[in-house]
Amino acid sequence: MRLTVYTNCSLRMLIYLGTKNEGFAAISEVARSYVITENHLTAVTHQLGRAGCM
């Protein structure tokens, strides 16, 4: 199964936040961890927030 870049970034963001034990995570922190551009994660985070997932 192939995922789009958007879906891949969304899942990685949710997994990262789910495994983080405390508080908030900066987009730059997640981007460095998964070697993803901050621009992609910013768009993903915005959409996830609007959907009520974050």
N, C-alpha and C positions, 0 to 999 in steps of 0.2 A: 504494500500500500504506500502510495506517495502522498505526502502532505504539502500543502502550499507553504510558502515562507511565512505567511501571516498566521496560519494555524500552528506551525512549528513554534513560532515566537510566542504565541498565546499559551500553548501548553507548557513551554519552558518557563514562562513567567509565573504561571499558576503553580507549577511544581516547585519552583524556587521559593515562592512565598509560603507554600504548604509545608516545606521542610525547614523553613527558618523558624527558630525557636522563639524569637522575641521581636516585637516592634515592626517598624517599617523597613523597607529596602529601597535604596535609591536605584533609579533606572541605570545609572552608570555602573553600579555594583553588579546588577544582573547581566548587563551587557558584557562586562569584563569576564564574568564567570562562564558565560556560554559563547563568548566571542561572536556577539551579534551587534549590529549597529544600534546606537542609541535612538536614531530616527525611527527604525522599525519598532523598537520597544515603546517609544513614546506613542506612536499611533495605536499599537496594540493595547497599551495601558489605558488610553483614552476610551477606546471602544469597550473594554472590559468594565471600566468604571461606569460608563453609561448603561451597560447591561445589568449592573448591580452585582457583578461578580467580585468586585474588590471593595 
